[in-house]
Each structure stands twice: as structure tokens, then as C-alpha cells.
Amino acid sequence: MRLHLVHHGETVDPGVDLRRPLSERGRAEVQAVALALAARGATPDVVWHSGKLRAKQTAELCWAACAPFARFEATRDIQPDDPALWMRDRLRYEPREVLIAGHFTHLPRLLAALRGSAEGEYAVFPQHGAVTLETSDEGETWQELWRVERGAR
């Protein structure tokens, strides 16, 4: 099972729009990350986002580039302040390839939790980028396959 963790793109200032949609630059950078994921073989069966506009827009761009027929949905357990262990536990025994479009500080904590770190620890995560992991033991242990940095080509 593969897992793709994608940090949402750069947003507009809350003074411009309180919903904080992706900026023009953010959309372009997410599109580049999504195309890089697709070029590396990312074909998620399901694309999850937090429901926040910036994460939804990021997920839509990844969905279109990688797997336009995948299931697309907002889901729980990936809000910025949610405990990473919630999603780590949900991913155990998950048979599908999953892409999660989410937020800091959740994604660095989730990455750390998947690597076996204690709750609340942070792993280095590329801002506005992506990390792909794989498990062969039903989510017990995870190995990082690759990273896609912001603005990848």
C-alpha cells in the first residue's frame, strides 16, 4: 500500500479572503507537485482532504493529475491540530493507495508517527510539497519512497 502526503499550496492572505484559497502561485506549485507525483507513478484509489478550501483545492489538482477516477472525499482526522495517531491508526490495514492533502502541523506529526516516533514529534516535511511512503506489513512500518519539493518539475 502506498500513501502520498501532500501539503496544501500557498494561500492568499486572510485579509483578502478568510477562506484562504490557494494563491495563483500556490495553484501553479501544487500543479507541479501533482504532475511530479503522477510521473513517479502515483495512482491513488482514494484522495482525502480536510474539508478546508486550500486542502480541497490541492486535493483536486492532485486528483486530476494522478487518478481522476479515484474516490474523492473530505475526511476526519487530518485537521491541523488533530492527533497524528488517529490517522496512523486509520491507515492500518487500509488496502487502498491513499493521497492525503493536508496541513502543517499535522503532516509532519503524521510522518513522524508513521516512522514510529512518539505522539507530538515532528519529522521534516517539505513545505507545499509531498512525501510518498509504502508499507508491506499492513501499516505496521512505513518506508519513505520519495519526496517532491515545492515547485517541482
Residue pairs with C-beta under 8 A, 6 or more apart in sequence:
1 94
1 95
1 96
1 97
1 98
1 134
1 135
1 138
1 139
2 42
2 44
2 97
2 98
2 132
2 133
2 134
2 145
3 91
3 97
3 98
3 99
3 100
3 114
3 132
3 133
3 134
3 135
3 142
4 37
4 42
4 44
4 62
4 66
4 97
4 98
4 99
4 100
4 130
4 131
4 132
5 100
5 102
5 107
5 110
5 111
5 125
5 130
5 131
5 132
5 133
6 30
6 33
6 34
6 37
6 58
6 59
6 62
6 99
6 100
6 101
6 102
6 129
6 130
7 58
7 102
7 103
7 104
7 107
7 125
7 126
7 127
7 128
7 129
7 130
8 22
8 26
8 30
8 52
8 54
8 55
8 57
8 58
8 101
8 102
8 103
8 128
9 22
9 23
9 25
9 26
9 27
9 29
9 30
9 33
9 54
9 57
9 58
9 128
10 22
10 23
10 25
10 26
10 29
10 128
11 20
11 21
11 22
11 23
11 26
11 54
12 20
12 21
12 22
12 23
14 20
19 53
20 52
20 53
20 54
21 53
21 54
21 57
22 30
22 54
22 57
22 58
26 54
26 128
27 57
27 61
29 128
29 150
29 151
30 57
30 58
30 61
30 62
30 128
31 61
31 65
32 151
32 152
32 153
33 62
33 128
33 129
33 130
33 148
33 150
33 151
33 152
34 61
34 62
34 64
34 65
34 66
35 65
35 152
36 130
36 148
36 152
36 153
37 62
37 65
37 66
37 99
37 130
37 132
37 148
38 65
38 66
40 132
40 146
40 148
42 62
42 66
42 67
42 97
42 99
42 132
43 66
43 67
43 70
43 97
44 62
44 63
44 66
44 67
44 70
44 96
44 97
44 98
44 99
45 67
45 70
45 71
45 96
45 97
45 98
46 70
46 71
46 72
46 73
46 96
46 97
46 98
46 99
47 59
47 62
47 63
47 66
47 67
47 70
47 71
47 72
47 73
47 98
47 99
47 101
48 59
48 73
48 74
48 75
48 78
48 98
48 99
48 100
48 101
49 55
49 56
49 58
49 59
49 73
49 74
49 75
49 78
49 100
49 101
49 102
50 56
50 74
50 75
50 78
50 79
50 80
50 101
50 102
50 103
51 74
52 79
52 103
55 78
55 101
55 102
55 103
56 74
56 101
58 101
59 72
59 99
59 101
60 72
62 99
62 101
63 70
63 72
63 99
66 99
67 99
70 99
76 82
76 86
77 86
77 87
77 90
78 87
78 100
78 102
78 103
78 106
78 110
79 103
79 106
80 102
80 103
80 104
80 105
80 106
81 105
81 106
82 106
83 109
83 119
84 106
84 109
84 110
84 112
84 113
84 119
85 113
85 119
87 100
87 106
87 110
87 113
88 110
88 113
88 114
88 139
91 98
91 114
91 135
91 139
92 138
92 139
92 140
93 138
93 139
94 139
100 107
100 110
102 110
104 125
104 127
105 122
107 125
107 131
108 122
108 123
108 124
108 125
109 119
109 120
109 121
109 122
109 123
111 123
111 125
111 131
111 133
112 121
112 122
112 123
113 119
113 121
114 133
114 142
115 123
115 142
116 141
117 123
125 131
126 147
126 148
126 149
126 150
127 150
128 150
128 151
129 147
129 148
129 149
129 150
129 152
130 147
130 148
131 144
131 146
131 147
131 148
132 144
132 145
132 146
132 147
132 148
133 142
133 143
133 144
133 145
134 142
134 143
134 145
135 141
135 142
135 143
